[in-house]
């Protein structure tokens, strides 16, 4: 759980930044042959997901590192 928590925390932190969000959306769409612009709703959806990842990652990291 500890490694998973750290990975979720780092991924969540990276998803808070707009260039990372734009890159991930464009990469996903290019693999499907879709050309779209990144809307503000998409940005906020990714940021909410990022905050959830950070909280879950923080919880997993704490539970793993406190059990010794």
C-alpha positions, 0 to 999 in steps of 0.5 A, a space after each residue: 500500500 505504501 508504494 501505491 500511496 506514493 505513486 497516487 500522491 505524485 500522479 495527483 500532484 502532477 495532475 494539478 498542473 494545466 500543461 500535464 492535464 492538456 498533454 494527457 487529454 491530447 494524448 488520450 484523444 490522439 490515440 482515438 483519432 479525436 481532435 478536441 480542445 481542452 475545456 475548463 470543465 475538463 480542467 476542473 474534472 482532472 483537478 478534482 480527480 487529482 485531489 482525490 488521488 492526493 488524499 487517497 495516496 496520502 492515506 495509503 502512505 500514512 497507513 503503510 508507514 505507521 504500521 511498523 
